[in-house]
Amino acid sequence: MMLDYNSLLLALGFSAICLLVALFATWASRRSDSFMLTWVVSLALTIVGIFCYSAYTLEAGLVIGAISYFFIMAGFSVMYAAGCQFRSGRSPLRVSLVAGSIVMLLGLPAMLMGYDGISIIVMNVTTAVLLTAAAREYWLVRHEAPGPLVGMASLYATAGVSFALCAFVLIRDQQWVIGHAPQNWAEKLNIAICIASMTGVGAFSLALHQWRLAAFHRREALTDPLTGLLNRRAVFEEFGTVRIDQSTAVIVFDIDRFKSINDQHGHAAGDMVIRAFAEEMKVKAERDTVARLGGEEFVVIVRNVLPGRAERIAERIRRGFAERMIAVGEKSVSCTASAGVAFGAAEGRSFDAVLNLADGALYEAKRAGRNRVEVAGFLHAIDLDEVRTSA
């Protein structure tokens, strides 16, 4: 025996409850994914609306119809805001309020004035728009996790089409005033699609959570925790098997007399100096690969170098760090750094070989007095006055 319309609505409500529980548990396991909590809020509102709408199918009335409209549309407005939050990382509050206010003004007055058919048409149309817009938000960031996000976007869009179909049937039949919840083939198809979508969204949301968790652990494994720069492992994963030609330069930096900074001021001060140097590198070499190799040693990998560009970058970082005053407790200290620059070859060199050449140039800079830049292949420091003039 086929289920009646009210039974289908109750099945949809309980499916939504199951999805809510799954999403809440997923959010609780990793609370940095705050968009999942927004999903939970949207589902809670929608669930209240579904059960109110179920009551409306049994005993129609303007008040229960208006309450149903309010909660269902509030839920879908927050659902759209969750998609915006996922894509942009911004708070969903403003989007929820703006979208919710618009859909309330469009359909709630008609319900209160007795034009329940018009109100339900508006509800279906605006829900279709909100779901399609939410699908677009997930589609735009599908590169992050193609499988789950494409699946979610498809389910949201399909559900949106089913709501649009409900509106089409009511408009075609000119049901402006109904006096009860509409019950037709489009409504039943809509509920069936929504139940299937609930199941699919639950599965894809769990897959997305695992995808993000794996990506987070990978970022952690490739990131230096003190500075936020790439670490040695990340550098060698990207360049370890690459042949370096003459258009690429490797710059190795080392903070001068770093051990004495730790001995005089403590390891906390040493950490502050390392972070300050990392900030200097990020600013002065923002378009290039910047990493901390370990301890007080750093590297910049410069691609597509024009003559003198790598040297100018190294000098800008060296000079900026030397001029920087670093607050250590109630004192301020200044530090310097030395650098070695090496280039690939026309026939290509291994990254390890170029890195060793840059290390050798760094050693020459240290031996020549520190706080200077040395280029591999030269026995003297580069002409810094010339670099300053062209920088």
Helices and strands as residue ranges (DSSP letters): H 5-29, H 34-58, H 62-88, H 93-112, H 116-140, H 146-172, H 185-221, H 232-239, E 243-244, E 249-255, H 258-265, H 267-284, E 289-294, E 297-302, H 309-323, E 326-328, E 331-333, E 337-343, E 349-350, H 351-367, E 373-375, H 384-390
